[in-house]
Amino acid sequence: MKVLITGGAGFIGSHLAQAYLENGDDVYIIDDLSTGFIENIKPFQEDKRYQNRLFVYIDTILNHETMVELIGICDVVFHLAAAVGVQYILDHPLKSIKTNIQGTEKVLELCDKFKKKILLASTSEVYGKHSHAPLVETDNIIYGPSSKFRWSYAASKLMDEFTALAYYRTKGLNAIIARLFNTVGPRQTGAYGMVIPRFVTSALKNEPLMVYGDGTQTRTFTYVKDVVKALMGLIKNDNAVGEVFNVGGLREITIADLARKIIKMTGSQSTVQLIPYDEVFDKDFEDMQRRVPGIEKINRLIGYRPQTDLDAILKYVIEDKRQRMV
């Protein structure tokens, strides 16, 4: 099978590419390296086993000619290319909106033209400001005002979902939507606000772990290889077409407790330091107090249930960061 992964040099995309290469498939990657890194896929490019099965294009998904070629060649498409991370969104609001909306429209249009199945990676951010748990796919959406650009990412990804579902309903496009909840693992950077790699890096340097707000906000975390298995399972299942699925973890933890756990696991001399939001972000930021996924729907369809607990996830990330810091 020929698999196209937009954003394939990114954190999740590179793990997905690795899984398909190890499965014996041909993998085509397009990435403009705005938030991805060529280092994520360099080992596969240098691996002789994959020399005739990995094809990398450093380009934007807005390049029509390149996308026509790639989508025409491939059997299935994973659309992971997107502006990601709270800090990146706040720093590049217009670019983020254009990438997420115009880029997705281009990919969907060509998948429809060539009749290719597509899995669109969405995000738990689309749920907005809910405080209840678990969040399920049929929940209402609650956003803040448009003056808070924090919500532009959520709104643009929700628009991507609407567009994909519209193609499915009006044109019969085989589109699947996966809402990802805080995917974590090796190769993830903390540069764009991702909390676990940011905390681990600080702990390994014995620097204070900066917890924004009062630290009582909670999250669940999912190991990237569990997410990859879920994505591969969804795209193989025809009953997933036209549907939205949460993909996430099970253990809810406060950010303050997460910081303390990381300090203990790294044997760090770091302390936890609470930082008011307005000292870190500008007026465009609002946080979500709670984000816990309901995964019953995906479990019923493909038997998905995360296999990697939080302690194991943190162990893998700590080992990865230690190696990179040597």
Residue, then its C-alpha position, 0 to 999 in steps of 0.5 A: m500500500k502507498v501511504l501519504i502523510t502530510g506533516g510526516a516529519g512532525f512528531i506524530g507523523s514520523h511515528l506513523a511513517q515508521a509504523y507503515l515502513e515497518n509494515g512493508d508499505d510505501v510511505y510518502i511524506i510532505d512537510d514544510l518543516s514549520t513545526g516538523f523536523i527533518e531529524n525525525i525522519k532522517p534515520f528512516q531515510e538512511d535505513k537501507r531497508y526503506q530506501n526504495r519505499l520512503f519518499v520525502y517532499i519538503d514543501t507546503i500542502l498549498n502547492h497544488e502541483t505537488m499535492v496532485e502528484l502525491i494524492g494521485i499516487c497514494d492509496v490512503v491519506f493521513h492529513l496531519a499537517a497543521a499549525v500546532g501548539v498554543q504558543y505557535i498559534l498565538d505567535h502566528p495567528l494568520k499563518s495558522i488559520k491559513t494552514n489549517i483551513q486552506g490546506t485542509e480544503k486543498v487536501l480534501e478537494l484532491c482526495d475527492k477528485f482521486k477518490k482516496k480515503i482520508l483520515l483527518a487528524s483533529t484535536s480535543e481543542v475543538y471541544g472548547k471550554h467544557s469542564h465536565a468529563p468525559l468529553v464525547e463526540t456528540d458534546n456541544i462546543i463552547y468557545g470564548p470570544s473571537s478576540k481571544f485568538r486562543w480559540s482560532y486553532a480550535a475553530s479552524k480545526l472544527m471547520d476542517e471537520f465540518t468540511a470533511l463531513a460535508y465532502y462525505r455527505t455530499k460527494g461520498l468522500n471516504a473521510i474519517i476524523a480522529r480527535l487527538f487528546n494530548t499525544v506524547g512520546p519521543r521526538q516531541t518538542g516542548a518549543y510550542g508549549m507541549v507540557i511534558p517535554r517542556f517539564v522533562t527538559s527543565a527537570l533534567k537541567n534542574e531548572p524550575l518547572m513552570v506551571y501556568g495558572d494554579g496547576t489544578q487544571t487537568r489533562t490525560f496523556t496518550y502514548v504516541k504508539d498507541v495513537v498510531k495503532a488507533l489511526m491505522g485501525l481506523i483507516k482500515n475500517d470502512n465503518a469508520v467513514g463519515e464518523v468522528f472518534n476521540v483518541g486519548g488516554l484514561r488517567e486524569i492528572t493535574i498539571a501540578d501533580l504532573a510536574r511533581k511526578i516528573i521531578k521525582m522520576t528524574g531525580s531532579q533538584s527542580t522546584v515547581q513554580l506557579i506562573p500567572y497566565d498573564e506573565v506567559f501569554d498575552k491577552d489572547f490566551e484562555d485555558m481549558q480547566r479539564r480535558v478527558p476523553g470518552i473512548e467508548k466509540i472507538n473501543r466499540l469499533i476497533g477495540y482501541r484502548p491505550q496500553t501505555d500508562l502515564d508512568a511508562i510514557l514519562k519513562y520513555v520521554i525522559e530516556d529520549k530527552r536524556q539521550r538528546m541532551v548528551 
